[in-house]
Amino acid sequence: MELGEIEDALAAHPGVVHAAAVVRDDLPGGPRLIAYTAPAGPAAPGAEELRAHLRKRLPEHMMPSQFVSLDVMPLNPIGKIDRKALPAPTRRRSRAEVLDRR
């Protein structure tokens, strides 16, 4: 699975300015594919909207199990996404919208 393909498909959504896809193995239930997005405008696209968008571009086995919307994507000093700084998904909706696909 190419994470770059997932990121490109997420970034193709008009409501997304930055996107990252990571496999997290620090979550209960084993490794999971998590999609992180930062909105292009004031309203972030929801998980169902992003899932529908990805279904048009990716096979089911490349579908993230969770979507996390961040106000701002963490960047490293050279301006690339700092993957180590991406937060673990939570069920709280105050900072991140998370939808579990189980």
Chimera marker file (.cmm) of the C-alpha trace (Angstrom):
<marker_set name="trace">
<marker id="1" x="0.000" y="0.000" z="0.000" r="1" g="1" b="0" radius="0.5"/>
<marker id="2" x="1.353" y="3.405" z="-0.956" r="1" g="1" b="0" radius="0.5"/>
<marker id="3" x="0.566" y="6.026" z="1.662" r="1" g="1" b="0" radius="0.5"/>
<marker id="4" x="1.420" y="8.720" z="-0.873" r="1" g="1" b="0" radius="0.5"/>
<marker id="5" x="-1.505" y="7.618" z="-3.058" r="1" g="1" b="0" radius="0.5"/>
<marker id="6" x="-3.891" y="7.996" z="-0.136" r="1" g="1" b="0" radius="0.5"/>
<marker id="7" x="-2.447" y="11.400" z="0.716" r="1" g="1" b="0" radius="0.5"/>
<marker id="8" x="-2.738" y="12.560" z="-2.893" r="1" g="1" b="0" radius="0.5"/>
<marker id="9" x="-6.361" y="11.422" z="-3.049" r="1" g="1" b="0" radius="0.5"/>
<marker id="10" x="-7.166" y="13.222" z="0.209" r="1" g="1" b="0" radius="0.5"/>
<marker id="11" x="-5.391" y="16.390" z="-0.938" r="1" g="1" b="0" radius="0.5"/>
<marker id="12" x="-7.452" y="16.352" z="-4.152" r="1" g="1" b="0" radius="0.5"/>
<marker id="13" x="-10.548" y="17.179" z="-2.092" r="1" g="1" b="0" radius="0.5"/>
<marker id="14" x="-11.231" y="20.925" z="-2.422" r="1" g="1" b="0" radius="0.5"/>
<marker id="15" x="-11.773" y="21.252" z="1.339" r="1" g="1" b="0" radius="0.5"/>
<marker id="16" x="-8.336" y="19.856" z="2.246" r="1" g="1" b="0" radius="0.5"/>
<marker id="17" x="-5.115" y="21.869" z="2.236" r="1" g="1" b="0" radius="0.5"/>
<marker id="18" x="-2.782" y="19.284" z="3.842" r="1" g="1" b="0" radius="0.5"/>
<marker id="19" x="-3.154" y="15.521" z="4.181" r="1" g="1" b="0" radius="0.5"/>
<marker id="20" x="-1.193" y="12.704" z="5.777" r="1" g="1" b="0" radius="0.5"/>
<marker id="21" x="-1.805" y="8.968" z="5.988" r="1" g="1" b="0" radius="0.5"/>
<marker id="22" x="-0.020" y="6.856" z="8.580" r="1" g="1" b="0" radius="0.5"/>
<marker id="23" x="-0.221" y="3.316" z="9.855" r="1" g="1" b="0" radius="0.5"/>
<marker id="24" x="-0.386" y="3.509" z="13.642" r="1" g="1" b="0" radius="0.5"/>
<marker id="25" x="0.473" y="0.430" z="15.633" r="1" g="1" b="0" radius="0.5"/>
<marker id="26" x="0.145" y="2.111" z="19.027" r="1" g="1" b="0" radius="0.5"/>
<marker id="27" x="-3.650" y="1.835" z="19.113" r="1" g="1" b="0" radius="0.5"/>
<marker id="28" x="-5.821" y="-0.851" z="20.705" r="1" g="1" b="0" radius="0.5"/>
<marker id="29" x="-6.769" y="-3.544" z="18.226" r="1" g="1" b="0" radius="0.5"/>
<marker id="30" x="-3.517" y="-3.556" z="16.273" r="1" g="1" b="0" radius="0.5"/>
<marker id="31" x="-2.209" y="-1.491" z="13.377" r="1" g="1" b="0" radius="0.5"/>
<marker id="32" x="-4.668" y="0.865" z="11.678" r="1" g="1" b="0" radius="0.5"/>
<marker id="33" x="-4.519" y="3.234" z="8.753" r="1" g="1" b="0" radius="0.5"/>
<marker id="34" x="-5.289" y="6.773" z="9.915" r="1" g="1" b="0" radius="0.5"/>
<marker id="35" x="-5.922" y="9.789" z="7.659" r="1" g="1" b="0" radius="0.5"/>
<marker id="36" x="-5.119" y="13.286" z="8.926" r="1" g="1" b="0" radius="0.5"/>
<marker id="37" x="-6.359" y="16.412" z="7.161" r="1" g="1" b="0" radius="0.5"/>
<marker id="38" x="-6.158" y="20.161" z="7.650" r="1" g="1" b="0" radius="0.5"/>
<marker id="39" x="-9.017" y="22.184" z="6.113" r="1" g="1" b="0" radius="0.5"/>
<marker id="40" x="-8.544" y="24.575" z="3.201" r="1" g="1" b="0" radius="0.5"/>
<marker id="41" x="-11.163" y="26.930" z="4.644" r="1" g="1" b="0" radius="0.5"/>
<marker id="42" x="-13.162" y="27.590" z="7.772" r="1" g="1" b="0" radius="0.5"/>
<marker id="43" x="-15.220" y="24.394" z="7.490" r="1" g="1" b="0" radius="0.5"/>
<marker id="44" x="-13.430" y="21.045" z="7.495" r="1" g="1" b="0" radius="0.5"/>
<marker id="45" x="-14.936" y="18.252" z="5.401" r="1" g="1" b="0" radius="0.5"/>
<marker id="46" x="-16.400" y="15.498" z="7.560" r="1" g="1" b="0" radius="0.5"/>
<marker id="47" x="-15.221" y="11.913" z="7.691" r="1" g="1" b="0" radius="0.5"/>
<marker id="48" x="-18.159" y="10.610" z="5.632" r="1" g="1" b="0" radius="0.5"/>
<marker id="49" x="-17.521" y="13.221" z="2.936" r="1" g="1" b="0" radius="0.5"/>
<marker id="50" x="-13.834" y="12.295" z="2.809" r="1" g="1" b="0" radius="0.5"/>
<marker id="51" x="-14.659" y="8.583" z="2.734" r="1" g="1" b="0" radius="0.5"/>
<marker id="52" x="-17.034" y="9.115" z="-0.217" r="1" g="1" b="0" radius="0.5"/>
<marker id="53" x="-14.363" y="11.159" z="-1.984" r="1" g="1" b="0" radius="0.5"/>
<marker id="54" x="-11.750" y="8.421" z="-1.472" r="1" g="1" b="0" radius="0.5"/>
<marker id="55" x="-14.099" y="5.651" z="-2.615" r="1" g="1" b="0" radius="0.5"/>
<marker id="56" x="-14.100" y="7.242" z="-6.079" r="1" g="1" b="0" radius="0.5"/>
<marker id="57" x="-10.294" y="7.059" z="-6.224" r="1" g="1" b="0" radius="0.5"/>
<marker id="58" x="-9.044" y="4.166" z="-4.111" r="1" g="1" b="0" radius="0.5"/>
<marker id="59" x="-9.783" y="0.467" z="-3.603" r="1" g="1" b="0" radius="0.5"/>
<marker id="60" x="-11.419" y="-0.532" z="-0.321" r="1" g="1" b="0" radius="0.5"/>
<marker id="61" x="-8.217" y="-2.012" z="1.132" r="1" g="1" b="0" radius="0.5"/>
<marker id="62" x="-6.645" y="1.476" z="0.976" r="1" g="1" b="0" radius="0.5"/>
<marker id="63" x="-9.499" y="3.131" z="2.885" r="1" g="1" b="0" radius="0.5"/>
<marker id="64" x="-8.396" y="4.646" z="6.221" r="1" g="1" b="0" radius="0.5"/>
<marker id="65" x="-10.122" y="3.232" z="9.283" r="1" g="1" b="0" radius="0.5"/>
<marker id="66" x="-10.195" y="6.648" z="10.961" r="1" g="1" b="0" radius="0.5"/>
<marker id="67" x="-10.145" y="10.270" z="9.845" r="1" g="1" b="0" radius="0.5"/>
<marker id="68" x="-8.733" y="13.032" z="12.027" r="1" g="1" b="0" radius="0.5"/>
<marker id="69" x="-9.285" y="16.680" z="11.169" r="1" g="1" b="0" radius="0.5"/>
<marker id="70" x="-6.675" y="19.041" z="12.606" r="1" g="1" b="0" radius="0.5"/>
<marker id="71" x="-6.861" y="22.830" z="12.625" r="1" g="1" b="0" radius="0.5"/>
<marker id="72" x="-3.246" y="22.950" z="11.438" r="1" g="1" b="0" radius="0.5"/>
<marker id="73" x="-0.976" y="20.147" z="10.286" r="1" g="1" b="0" radius="0.5"/>
<marker id="74" x="2.220" y="19.920" z="12.377" r="1" g="1" b="0" radius="0.5"/>
<marker id="75" x="5.232" y="20.791" z="10.245" r="1" g="1" b="0" radius="0.5"/>
<marker id="76" x="8.929" y="20.211" z="10.837" r="1" g="1" b="0" radius="0.5"/>
<marker id="77" x="11.507" y="23.009" z="10.467" r="1" g="1" b="0" radius="0.5"/>
<marker id="78" x="11.853" y="22.454" z="6.714" r="1" g="1" b="0" radius="0.5"/>
<marker id="79" x="8.085" y="22.666" z="6.145" r="1" g="1" b="0" radius="0.5"/>
<marker id="80" x="7.223" y="18.985" z="5.708" r="1" g="1" b="0" radius="0.5"/>
<marker id="81" x="4.528" y="17.232" z="7.734" r="1" g="1" b="0" radius="0.5"/>
<marker id="82" x="5.936" y="16.115" z="11.074" r="1" g="1" b="0" radius="0.5"/>
<marker id="83" x="4.460" y="12.623" z="11.225" r="1" g="1" b="0" radius="0.5"/>
<marker id="84" x="5.799" y="11.989" z="14.729" r="1" g="1" b="0" radius="0.5"/>
<marker id="85" x="3.798" y="14.983" z="15.989" r="1" g="1" b="0" radius="0.5"/>
<marker id="86" x="0.469" y="13.716" z="14.616" r="1" g="1" b="0" radius="0.5"/>
<marker id="87" x="-1.825" y="12.979" z="17.559" r="1" g="1" b="0" radius="0.5"/>
<marker id="88" x="-3.321" y="9.583" z="18.234" r="1" g="1" b="0" radius="0.5"/>
<marker id="89" x="-7.004" y="9.535" z="17.251" r="1" g="1" b="0" radius="0.5"/>
<marker id="90" x="-9.498" y="10.021" z="20.041" r="1" g="1" b="0" radius="0.5"/>
<marker id="91" x="-13.250" y="9.923" z="20.234" r="1" g="1" b="0" radius="0.5"/>
<marker id="92" x="-13.378" y="13.501" z="21.508" r="1" g="1" b="0" radius="0.5"/>
<marker id="93" x="-14.837" y="15.891" z="18.985" r="1" g="1" b="0" radius="0.5"/>
<marker id="94" x="-13.480" y="19.133" z="20.422" r="1" g="1" b="0" radius="0.5"/>
<marker id="95" x="-10.181" y="19.058" z="18.491" r="1" g="1" b="0" radius="0.5"/>
<marker id="96" x="-10.487" y="16.131" z="16.129" r="1" g="1" b="0" radius="0.5"/>
<marker id="97" x="-13.327" y="14.536" z="14.272" r="1" g="1" b="0" radius="0.5"/>
<marker id="98" x="-12.836" y="10.810" z="14.349" r="1" g="1" b="0" radius="0.5"/>
<marker id="99" x="-14.931" y="8.153" z="12.709" r="1" g="1" b="0" radius="0.5"/>
<marker id="100" x="-14.140" y="4.514" z="13.369" r="1" g="1" b="0" radius="0.5"/>
<marker id="101" x="-14.856" y="2.149" z="10.497" r="1" g="1" b="0" radius="0.5"/>
<marker id="102" x="-15.383" y="-0.996" z="12.591" r="1" g="1" b="0" radius="0.5"/>
<link id1="1" id2="2" r="1" g="1" b="0" radius="0.2"/>
<link id1="2" id2="3" r="1" g="1" b="0" radius="0.2"/>
<link id1="3" id2="4" r="1" g="1" b="0" radius="0.2"/>
<link id1="4" id2="5" r="1" g="1" b="0" radius="0.2"/>
<link id1="5" id2="6" r="1" g="1" b="0" radius="0.2"/>
<link id1="6" id2="7" r="1" g="1" b="0" radius="0.2"/>
<link id1="7" id2="8" r="1" g="1" b="0" radius="0.2"/>
<link id1="8" id2="9" r="1" g="1" b="0" radius="0.2"/>
<link id1="9" id2="10" r="1" g="1" b="0" radius="0.2"/>
<link id1="10" id2="11" r="1" g="1" b="0" radius="0.2"/>
<link id1="11" id2="12" r="1" g="1" b="0" radius="0.2"/>
<link id1="12" id2="13" r="1" g="1" b="0" radius="0.2"/>
<link id1="13" id2="14" r="1" g="1" b="0" radius="0.2"/>
<link id1="14" id2="15" r="1" g="1" b="0" radius="0.2"/>
<link id1="15" id2="16" r="1" g="1" b="0" radius="0.2"/>
<link id1="16" id2="17" r="1" g="1" b="0" radius="0.2"/>
<link id1="17" id2="18" r="1" g="1" b="0" radius="0.2"/>
<link id1="18" id2="19" r="1" g="1" b="0" radius="0.2"/>
<link id1="19" id2="20" r="1" g="1" b="0" radius="0.2"/>
<link id1="20" id2="21" r="1" g="1" b="0" radius="0.2"/>
<link id1="21" id2="22" r="1" g="1" b="0" radius="0.2"/>
<link id1="22" id2="23" r="1" g="1" b="0" radius="0.2"/>
<link id1="23" id2="24" r="1" g="1" b="0" radius="0.2"/>
<link id1="24" id2="25" r="1" g="1" b="0" radius="0.2"/>
<link id1="25" id2="26" r="1" g="1" b="0" radius="0.2"/>
<link id1="26" id2="27" r="1" g="1" b="0" radius="0.2"/>
<link id1="27" id2="28" r="1" g="1" b="0" radius="0.2"/>
<link id1="28" id2="29" r="1" g="1" b="0" radius="0.2"/>
<link id1="29" id2="30" r="1" g="1" b="0" radius="0.2"/>
<link id1="30" id2="31" r="1" g="1" b="0" radius="0.2"/>
<link id1="31" id2="32" r="1" g="1" b="0" radius="0.2"/>
<link id1="32" id2="33" r="1" g="1" b="0" radius="0.2"/>
<link id1="33" id2="34" r="1" g="1" b="0" radius="0.2"/>
<link id1="34" id2="35" r="1" g="1" b="0" radius="0.2"/>
<link id1="35" id2="36" r="1" g="1" b="0" radius="0.2"/>
<link id1="36" id2="37" r="1" g="1" b="0" radius="0.2"/>
<link id1="37" id2="38" r="1" g="1" b="0" radius="0.2"/>
<link id1="38" id2="39" r="1" g="1" b="0" radius="0.2"/>
<link id1="39" id2="40" r="1" g="1" b="0" radius="0.2"/>
<link id1="40" id2="41" r="1" g="1" b="0" radius="0.2"/>
<link id1="41" id2="42" r="1" g="1" b="0" radius="0.2"/>
<link id1="42" id2="43" r="1" g="1" b="0" radius="0.2"/>
<link id1="43" id2="44" r="1" g="1" b="0" radius="0.2"/>
<link id1="44" id2="45" r="1" g="1" b="0" radius="0.2"/>
<link id1="45" id2="46" r="1" g="1" b="0" radius="0.2"/>
<link id1="46" id2="47" r="1" g="1" b="0" radius="0.2"/>
<link id1="47" id2="48" r="1" g="1" b="0" radius="0.2"/>
<link id1="48" id2="49" r="1" g="1" b="0" radius="0.2"/>
<link id1="49" id2="50" r="1" g="1" b="0" radius="0.2"/>
<link id1="50" id2="51" r="1" g="1" b="0" radius="0.2"/>
<link id1="51" id2="52" r="1" g="1" b="0" radius="0.2"/>
<link id1="52" id2="53" r="1" g="1" b="0" radius="0.2"/>
<link id1="53" id2="54" r="1" g="1" b="0" radius="0.2"/>
<link id1="54" id2="55" r="1" g="1" b="0" radius="0.2"/>
<link id1="55" id2="56" r="1" g="1" b="0" radius="0.2"/>
<link id1="56" id2="57" r="1" g="1" b="0" radius="0.2"/>
<link id1="57" id2="58" r="1" g="1" b="0" radius="0.2"/>
<link id1="58" id2="59" r="1" g="1" b="0" radius="0.2"/>
<link id1="59" id2="60" r="1" g="1" b="0" radius="0.2"/>
<link id1="60" id2="61" r="1" g="1" b="0" radius="0.2"/>
<link id1="61" id2="62" r="1" g="1" b="0" radius="0.2"/>
<link id1="62" id2="63" r="1" g="1" b="0" radius="0.2"/>
<link id1="63" id2="64" r="1" g="1" b="0" radius="0.2"/>
<link id1="64" id2="65" r="1" g="1" b="0" radius="0.2"/>
<link id1="65" id2="66" r="1" g="1" b="0" radius="0.2"/>
<link id1="66" id2="67" r="1" g="1" b="0" radius="0.2"/>
<link id1="67" id2="68" r="1" g="1" b="0" radius="0.2"/>
<link id1="68" id2="69" r="1" g="1" b="0" radius="0.2"/>
<link id1="69" id2="70" r="1" g="1" b="0" radius="0.2"/>
<link id1="70" id2="71" r="1" g="1" b="0" radius="0.2"/>
<link id1="71" id2="72" r="1" g="1" b="0" radius="0.2"/>
<link id1="72" id2="73" r="1" g="1" b="0" radius="0.2"/>
<link id1="73" id2="74" r="1" g="1" b="0" radius="0.2"/>
<link id1="74" id2="75" r="1" g="1" b="0" radius="0.2"/>
<link id1="75" id2="76" r="1" g="1" b="0" radius="0.2"/>
<link id1="76" id2="77" r="1" g="1" b="0" radius="0.2"/>
<link id1="77" id2="78" r="1" g="1" b="0" radius="0.2"/>
<link id1="78" id2="79" r="1" g="1" b="0" radius="0.2"/>
<link id1="79" id2="80" r="1" g="1" b="0" radius="0.2"/>
<link id1="80" id2="81" r="1" g="1" b="0" radius="0.2"/>
<link id1="81" id2="82" r="1" g="1" b="0" radius="0.2"/>
<link id1="82" id2="83" r="1" g="1" b="0" radius="0.2"/>
<link id1="83" id2="84" r="1" g="1" b="0" radius="0.2"/>
<link id1="84" id2="85" r="1" g="1" b="0" radius="0.2"/>
<link id1="85" id2="86" r="1" g="1" b="0" radius="0.2"/>
<link id1="86" id2="87" r="1" g="1" b="0" radius="0.2"/>
<link id1="87" id2="88" r="1" g="1" b="0" radius="0.2"/>
<link id1="88" id2="89" r="1" g="1" b="0" radius="0.2"/>
<link id1="89" id2="90" r="1" g="1" b="0" radius="0.2"/>
<link id1="90" id2="91" r="1" g="1" b="0" radius="0.2"/>
<link id1="91" id2="92" r="1" g="1" b="0" radius="0.2"/>
<link id1="92" id2="93" r="1" g="1" b="0" radius="0.2"/>
<link id1="93" id2="94" r="1" g="1" b="0" radius="0.2"/>
<link id1="94" id2="95" r="1" g="1" b="0" radius="0.2"/>
<link id1="95" id2="96" r="1" g="1" b="0" radius="0.2"/>
<link id1="96" id2="97" r="1" g="1" b="0" radius="0.2"/>
<link id1="97" id2="98" r="1" g="1" b="0" radius="0.2"/>
<link id1="98" id2="99" r="1" g="1" b="0" radius="0.2"/>
<link id1="99" id2="100" r="1" g="1" b="0" radius="0.2"/>
<link id1="100" id2="101" r="1" g="1" b="0" radius="0.2"/>
<link id1="101" id2="102" r="1" g="1" b="0" radius="0.2"/>
</marker_set>
